[in-house]
Structure formats: structure tokens, C-alpha cells
Amino acid sequence: MTDLIELEARITRLEARAEISDLVTRYGIACDERDIPQLESLFTRDAVFDSPTGIMRAEGRTAIIDMFCEVLAIRGPGYHWTHDHIIRFDRGSDVAASGLLLSHAETTPGGTHSLAAMKYDDEYRVEDGRWRFAKRTIHFLYYVPASEHVGALTQAERVVAGDRRLPADYPEGLAAWQEFEDRYVQGTKRRD
């Protein structure tokens, strides 16, 4: 009997993993197709959307959708695609998980073809029987006009938001990056 219970739990976890994976894909499609009802259905009522720079920040499903309507209103066609996705289930819970998603996007803010590389730190929760975003934090490696893409990674301020240039959200601020720089890059320069 224990084997059957364990097998059922593993199948439930696999099904949850597949549903969460579909959730992140539906997010990109909803953004690209301007499917606001679909986008709204992906977030819990008390969800939070955030970014380290503060360029995208809203609390509550309604505020998140209002923010997206404002952002999407200044864009023409766009395309989001997802890459690697790590999902971790909260210990002892079948209704809460967290994840890290790597992704890219092509967008057209203000009519300017732009390219973005980003990762999302996510918190997922079951609400009304479905997995949804409880919190989504977007981190930009870069978000630049396509004409600047070639040299973007050589600049610290590689997030363009309207007429503002902001520092990238990562990797320079990560502890592992800083430790590597201190140990190997700066150490090499000191030896030269």
C-alpha cells in the first residue's frame, strides 16, 4: 500500500510540474497575443509582479493587469519564448512551489525593435484548483534596441526603459559573480 501511495504522490507531482510549465508558456503567449483575460487568469488574486529596477511593479491581480495593459499599449508585435525551467516544490506542500525560468523576448516599445534576455524568479500556488503565479520577479540581463544588441553585454547600463538607461539586474549583482570577479579576474589583474 505504501508503494501505491508513493506512486500516486509522484504522479501528482509530475502532473503539477507539467501544469506549471504550461503556465509559464501561456504567459508568453498571452503577452504576445494581447489576450488579457488569459493573462489575468494566470495570477492569484493577491499576486505580486516585481522587478529589481522597479520598472515593472504591481500588487494584486487587478493592478498587475492594469500595468500590463499600460506596457502592452505602447508595443507593437512581440514574441516571448521560454528556455530552461527549474521547479522546486515547497517541502510538504502540494499547492506551493517556486521556480526559475530563463527566457528571451523580441518586442517593439514605442515602435523600436528591441531584444531582451531575462530570467524570472517565480512563486506558484494552487488557487481555485489551478496553478497560478503568486509572485513573478523579472530580472533583465539586457533589454535594448536591436541596433544596440551587438555591444549590449559590454555595458553596465543595458536596460532601456523609455528614455532611461538602467543597470542590468544581473549577473554583476550576484554574489557568485562578485566572488568570481574578486578571486579570479581582479586577482589576475593584480598578478599582471
C-alpha positions as CSV (number, residue, x, y, z in Angstrom):
1,M,0.0,0.0,0.0
2,T,2.9,2.4,0.8
3,D,4.3,1.9,-2.7
4,L,0.9,2.8,-4.2
5,I,0.6,6.0,-2.1
6,E,4.2,7.0,-3.0
7,L,3.5,6.3,-6.7
8,E,0.3,8.5,-6.6
9,A,2.2,11.3,-4.9
10,R,5.0,11.1,-7.6
11,I,2.4,11.2,-10.4
12,T,0.6,14.2,-8.8
13,R,4.0,16.0,-8.6
14,L,4.7,15.2,-12.3
15,E,1.3,16.5,-13.3
16,A,1.8,19.7,-11.2
17,R,5.2,20.2,-12.9
18,A,3.6,19.9,-16.3
19,E,0.9,22.3,-15.4
20,I,3.4,24.9,-14.1
21,S,5.4,24.5,-17.2
22,D,2.3,25.2,-19.3
23,L,1.6,28.2,-17.0
24,V,4.9,30.0,-18.0
25,T,4.3,29.2,-21.7
26,R,0.7,30.6,-21.5
27,Y,2.1,33.8,-20.0
28,G,4.3,34.5,-23.1
29,I,1.5,33.7,-25.5
30,A,-1.0,35.9,-23.6
31,C,1.5,38.8,-23.7
32,D,2.2,38.3,-27.4
33,E,-1.4,37.9,-28.4
34,R,-2.7,40.6,-26.0
35,D,-5.1,38.0,-24.5
36,I,-5.8,40.0,-21.3
37,P,-8.4,37.6,-19.9
38,Q,-5.9,34.7,-20.4
39,L,-3.1,36.8,-18.8
40,E,-5.4,37.7,-15.9
41,S,-6.3,34.0,-15.3
42,L,-2.6,33.2,-14.7
43,F,-2.2,35.1,-11.5
44,T,-3.6,34.6,-8.0
45,R,-5.8,37.3,-6.7
46,D,-3.1,38.6,-4.3
47,A,-0.2,38.1,-6.8
48,V,2.8,40.4,-6.9
49,F,4.8,41.3,-10.1
50,D,8.1,42.9,-9.5
51,S,11.5,43.9,-11.0
52,P,14.7,44.9,-9.2
53,T,14.7,48.3,-11.1
54,G,11.1,48.9,-10.3
55,I,10.2,49.4,-14.0
56,M,7.5,46.8,-13.6
57,R,5.9,46.5,-10.1
58,A,2.3,45.8,-9.1
59,E,0.5,44.1,-6.3
60,G,-2.8,42.2,-6.8
61,R,-4.2,40.7,-9.9
62,T,-6.1,43.8,-11.0
63,A,-3.0,46.1,-10.6
64,I,-0.9,43.6,-12.5
65,I,-3.3,43.5,-15.4
66,D,-3.6,47.4,-15.4
67,M,0.3,47.5,-15.5
68,F,0.4,45.0,-18.4
69,C,-2.3,46.9,-20.3
70,E,-0.2,50.1,-20.0
71,V,3.0,48.3,-21.0
72,L,1.4,46.4,-23.9
73,A,-0.4,49.5,-25.2
74,I,3.0,51.1,-26.3
75,R,4.2,47.9,-28.0
76,G,3.5,46.6,-31.4
77,P,4.1,42.9,-32.2
78,G,6.3,40.9,-29.9
79,Y,7.5,37.4,-29.3
80,H,8.4,35.7,-26.0
81,W,10.0,32.3,-25.7
82,T,11.0,30.3,-22.7
83,H,14.1,28.2,-22.2
84,D,15.2,26.2,-19.2
85,H,12.9,26.0,-16.3
86,I,13.7,24.8,-12.7
87,I,10.7,24.0,-10.5
88,R,11.1,23.3,-6.7
89,F,8.1,22.2,-4.7
90,D,7.7,23.6,-1.2
91,R,8.6,20.9,1.4
92,G,5.4,19.1,2.5
93,S,3.1,21.1,0.2
94,D,1.2,20.0,-2.9
95,V,-0.1,23.5,-3.5
96,A,3.0,25.7,-3.4
97,A,6.2,25.8,-5.5
98,S,8.9,28.1,-6.7
99,G,10.9,28.3,-9.9
100,L,13.5,29.9,-12.1
101,L,12.7,30.4,-15.8
102,L,15.2,31.7,-18.4
103,S,13.7,33.4,-21.5
104,H,14.1,35.9,-24.3
105,A,11.8,38.3,-26.0
106,E,11.6,40.5,-29.1
107,T,9.4,43.5,-28.5
108,T,8.6,46.9,-30.1
109,P,8.2,49.5,-27.4
110,G,7.5,52.8,-29.0
111,G,8.0,51.3,-32.4
112,T,11.6,50.4,-31.7
113,H,12.5,46.7,-32.3
114,S,14.1,45.6,-29.0
115,L,15.7,42.4,-27.7
116,A,15.6,41.2,-24.2
117,A,17.2,38.3,-22.2
118,M,15.7,37.7,-18.8
119,K,15.0,35.3,-16.0
120,Y,12.0,35.1,-13.8
121,D,12.1,34.1,-10.1
122,D,8.6,32.7,-9.6
123,E,6.4,31.6,-6.8
124,Y,3.5,29.4,-7.8
125,R,0.4,28.5,-5.8
126,V,-2.8,26.5,-6.5
127,E,-5.8,28.8,-6.4
128,D,-9.3,27.6,-7.4
129,G,-7.8,24.2,-8.4
130,R,-5.2,25.7,-10.8
131,W,-1.5,26.5,-10.6
132,R,-1.0,30.3,-10.9
133,F,1.7,32.9,-10.3
134,A,1.7,34.1,-6.7
135,K,4.8,36.2,-7.4
136,R,6.8,36.8,-10.5
137,T,10.0,38.8,-10.5
138,I,11.6,39.7,-13.8
139,H,15.3,40.2,-14.0
140,F,16.9,41.6,-17.2
141,L,20.3,40.6,-18.4
142,Y,19.6,43.2,-21.2
143,Y,16.7,44.9,-22.8
144,V,18.0,47.1,-25.6
145,P,17.0,48.3,-29.1
146,A,18.1,45.8,-31.6
147,S,20.5,48.3,-33.1
148,E,22.5,48.2,-29.8
149,H,22.3,44.4,-29.3
150,V,25.8,43.6,-30.6
151,G,27.6,45.7,-27.9
152,A,25.0,45.4,-25.1
153,L,26.8,43.0,-22.9
154,T,29.9,45.3,-22.7
155,Q,27.8,47.9,-20.9
156,A,26.6,48.0,-17.3
157,E,23.5,50.1,-18.2
158,R,21.9,47.7,-20.6
159,V,18.2,48.0,-19.7
160,V,16.5,50.7,-21.8
161,A,13.1,51.8,-20.4
162,G,11.7,54.7,-22.4
163,D,14.3,57.4,-22.3
164,R,16.1,55.9,-19.3
165,R,19.1,53.6,-19.2
166,L,19.3,51.4,-16.2
167,P,21.9,49.0,-14.9
168,A,21.2,45.3,-15.8
169,D,19.6,43.3,-13.0
170,Y,22.2,40.5,-13.3
171,P,24.8,39.0,-13.3
172,E,27.0,41.7,-11.8
173,G,25.0,42.0,-8.6
174,L,25.0,38.2,-7.9
175,A,27.2,37.0,-5.0
176,A,28.7,34.2,-7.1
177,W,29.6,36.7,-9.9
178,Q,31.2,39.1,-7.5
179,E,33.2,36.4,-5.7
180,F,34.5,35.1,-9.1
181,E,35.5,38.7,-10.1
182,D,37.3,39.3,-6.8
183,R,39.0,35.9,-6.8
184,Y,39.9,35.3,-10.5
185,V,39.5,38.5,-12.5
186,Q,40.9,41.0,-10.1
187,G,43.4,38.5,-8.8
188,T,44.7,38.0,-12.4
189,K,45.0,41.8,-12.9
190,R,46.9,42.2,-9.7
191,R,49.4,39.5,-10.9
192,D,50.0,41.2,-14.2
